[in-house]
Amino acid sequence: MGVESLQYERKLQIKHFFDDRETGAKRRTWLEIQLARPSKTPEGWVNDGRVRLSLGEDRDIKGAFVLSIEEVCRLYKVLEFLVEEHEAEKAKLWKG
């Protein structure tokens, strides 16, 4: 019984360019989000998809990990809360 490998699609890549303080060279770090869609087994079961987050520098992958859809939902909710909290605090500062 073979294990089916997941096919990931790139959904988002965020690049950050900066000047290396030690060498003065232009450098780049990046975050890439990829999706493996849900799939159906020959027996009729439906497997959840996965989301892979990869972190890299220049052309090298420095780290990657795979999240379940439940973990992605928790991450999404935390990020949404952080943005709302940030914007509320910024609005208070603008009001003086």
N, C-alpha and C positions, 0 to 999 in steps of 0.2 A: 504494500500500500504506500504510494508515494505522497509526499507533502507538496501541495500546490503552492507555488511562490506567488506572493501578492504583486500586482502591477500598480505602481504609484504614479500619479499624475501631479505635475507641479501646479500649485494653485497660487502661490505668492512667494516672491523673493524680495527681501528688503536688504539694501546694500548701504553700508556706512563707510564713507571715505574719510581718511584722516592722515595727517603728517606724523610719521614716526618721530618721536622726540629724540631718540638716540641717533638715528641715521639720517633723518631729514627726508627720507623716502616717502612717497605716497603709498599708503596701505589701504586695504579694504577688508572689512569684516562683513558677514552676511548671515541672514536667517532665511531658511527656505522651509515652506510648509507644503507637504505633499499629501495626497489623498489616495487611499486604496478603497475603492467602492465596495459596498456589500456584495456578497455573492451567494449563489444557491448551490448546494451540494447535489451530487447525483441522486442522493436519497431524498431530496426535497427540503432539507434544512436550510435556513437562511443564516449565514454568518455575517456578523457586523463587519463593517469596514474598519480601517485604521487610519490614523493621521501620524505622519512622520515629520518631526521637527529636526532640521539639520542646522548646525552652526559651523561656520567656516571662516577662514582667514585667507585672503588672496584666492588661490585656486584649491586649497586643501580643506577637506572636511575635518574639523577639530572634534566634533561630537555629534551624535544623532541619537534620538530615542523615539520610540513608537508609543502613541497614546491610544487608549480605547476611546470609543465615542463618549462614554460616561466621563472619562478624564478630560476630554476636550470640552464638554459641557461645563464642568467645574471651572476649568481655566477661563472659558469665555465669560462666565458669571463674575469671576474675580476681576478680570480685566475691565468688564463693563462697570463694576462697582468702583474700581480705582479711577476710571475716567470721570464718572459722575461726581465722585468726591473731589477730585482735582478741579473740575469746572466750578463746583459750588464754592470751593475755597478761593479760586481766582475771582469769581464774581464778588465775593465779600471784599477782597482787596481793592477791586475797582471802585466799589461804593465808598471806600475810605474809612 
